[in-house]
Amino acid sequence: MLNPAFIAQLRSLVPAANLLFEREDLVPFESDGLSAYRNIPDVVVLPENEAQVAAILKLCRAENVPVVARGAGTGLAAGALPVDGAVLLVLAKLNRIKALDPLARTAVVEPGVRNLAISEAAAMHGLYYAPDPSSQIACSIGGNVAENSGGVHCLKYGLTVHNILKLRAFTIDGELLEIGSESLDSAGYDLLALMTGSEGMLAVVTEVTVKLLPRPERAQVVLAAFDDVAKAGAAVGNIIAAGVIPAGLEMMDKLAIEAAEAFVHAGYPTDCAALLLCEVDGVNEEVSDDIATVRRVLTESGATEIRTAEDEAQRLKFWAGRKAAFPAVGRLAPDYYCMDGTIPRAQLPRVLTRIAEMSVEYSLAVANVFHAGDGNLHPNIPYNAHDSDEAGRVHHAMREIMEACIAAGGSITGEHGVGLDKLRYMDQLFTPATLRAMCDLRDVFDPDRRANPGKSVPVHSCREWHMASSVRALDREATETR
Ligand SMILES: Cc1cc2nc3c(=O)[nH]c(=O)nc-3n(C[C@H](O)[C@H](O)[C@H](O)COP(=O)(O)OP(=O)(O)OC[C@H]3O[C@@H](n4cnc5c(N)ncnc54)[C@H](O)[C@@H]3O)c2cc1C
């Protein structure tokens, strides 16, 4: 519990409306997009500019108070989950696009700017920002940097780390860091890559210079239906082996298709086991060639139906179902648990078959909707968190799925980060020395471990682990056994 004198000092740093400490104001911040983890913050501060961010961080340093940064709170790994005795620093009010240079093809934005807002602002110049998480209507660019977020178009155009040039950020002690440059390379260590994906544990990002790309001359999407999930999984590898790098290659299984169709009426066939959406883009002739190749490979891979979007309206309609698939699954039950694991593409058929078996073993509905081209799985389980038996089964199924990804030579995250949710798997992925190196690195930026304590990198014996274990979590077992 933070003391009233500290709250009073915070009040002197931001406008009164930007400091929240009454319970009814704090409850909306109790979780991110993964509602299985909840913890009501002690206090929420919403600075409006860098000077206020620095002042808040300096006050927290003086009072030895931890800080959890938060963007839009759409994260799916409990990364922005409040920690007891900490300030929740919400960057949503730093939401200005400061500059947009169509010649240099860059934009300078504050961290609270929504991902989609960048492309909307750039559209008048025929430009866009490529990484497009399905949450892009809401998630912030600061959160994207902290999670190294991906999206449908990242297979061809890269993740956040490949699409940013510069950052301004503040250390947890309130000191300014200027990282990266507008030229191709910058001197010294590559701190830009280090900060990207650091989950709010190395610094608070206050400004991002992003790269903008010209809109391709033509983009076209092919939809293919399959009567078997494993066949669809194999088709993914076949497309890439045929020499096509799709702009997007996404897969949905039956439950995801039905949920999306009921929600946004994208016109999907609902009598199939799986759908692939394969978009190619580029100059006209290249797109025509690639579409022909993709259709041929899909036919040879056993697709039961293939449709090519005839125009832009139909292309957007095909994507609307995929983009709305998570909320569509969210409509099936009071809660849903979305996992994020990555496997080598060639393992898709095997791991998808195993997930289907687990769904039966645990009597749970599992909707798979994911970035198939990247091998980035997103099994979604709709469930009722108040049913402890069902919640327990969800937890065990999710753990088995993560372990199946690790066993297949993959990873426990493709884009959502580790957060609190996946901390428990880190020592299956890394050697003790590697984990120690991560902790040591963190100590360089944050020796007192006040930045987003208890997330991402497991430090079993230290106080931050105990802080994190105060969280009401589904996985009590994981926190208790460490
Ligand atoms: C429906 C849905 C679909 C999604 N689809 C995708 C997808 O396709 N691809 C994908 O990658 N993700 C996806 N996500 C996950 C999520 O949207 C991303 O992780 C996103 O980047 C989080 O941004 P945010 O602003 O909501 O961050 P938050 O959830 O607020 O925070 C996420 C992490 O970033 C840190 N952080 C936030 N802002 C800052 C800052 N300014 N400085 C330092 N640290 C900061 C927080 O401490 C936390 O650790 C999806 C989520 C939902 C709900």
The ligand as an ORCA input file, in Angstrom:
! r2SCAN-3c Opt
* xyz 0 1
  C      -7.778     -8.954    -29.706
  C      -6.280     -8.920    -29.576
  C      -5.495     -9.217    -30.673
  C      -4.095     -9.161    -30.576
  N      -3.342     -9.437    -31.671
  C      -2.003     -9.309    -31.614
  C      -1.204     -9.538    -32.769
  O      -1.697     -9.859    -33.856
  N       0.132     -9.388    -32.641
  C       0.722     -9.023    -31.459
  O       1.939     -8.896    -31.400
  N      -0.014     -8.811    -30.352
  C      -1.353     -8.934    -30.397
  N      -2.099     -8.710    -29.274
  C      -1.425     -8.392    -27.995
  C      -1.237     -6.889    -27.706
  O      -2.172     -6.106    -28.411
  C       0.189     -6.442    -28.035
  O       1.099     -7.092    -27.163
  C       0.403     -4.917    -27.915
  O       1.685     -4.562    -28.346
  C       0.220     -4.404    -26.504
  O       0.177     -2.987    -26.586
  P      -0.505     -2.152    -25.410
  O      -0.364     -0.723    -25.720
  O      -1.884     -2.628    -25.170
  O       0.452     -2.562    -24.209
  P       0.091     -2.976    -22.715
  O      -0.738     -4.210    -22.692
  O      -0.421     -1.821    -21.972
  O       1.548     -3.326    -22.177
  C       2.266     -4.410    -22.715
  C       3.691     -4.407    -22.154
  O       4.372     -3.260    -22.628
  C       4.861     -2.474    -21.549
  N       4.712     -1.088    -21.984
  C       3.603     -0.502    -22.485
  N       3.872      0.768    -22.852
  C       5.176      0.977    -22.585
  C       6.053      2.083    -22.739
  N       5.653      3.242    -23.251
  N       7.348      1.949    -22.332
  C       7.790      0.783    -21.817
  N       7.005     -0.288    -21.643
  C       5.718     -0.196    -22.021
  C       4.028     -2.881    -20.356
  O       4.745     -2.722    -19.143
  C       3.771     -4.344    -20.648
  O       4.865     -5.129    -20.224
  C      -3.491     -8.811    -29.332
  C      -4.298     -8.492    -28.240
  C      -5.668     -8.553    -28.348
  C      -6.503     -8.208    -27.141
*
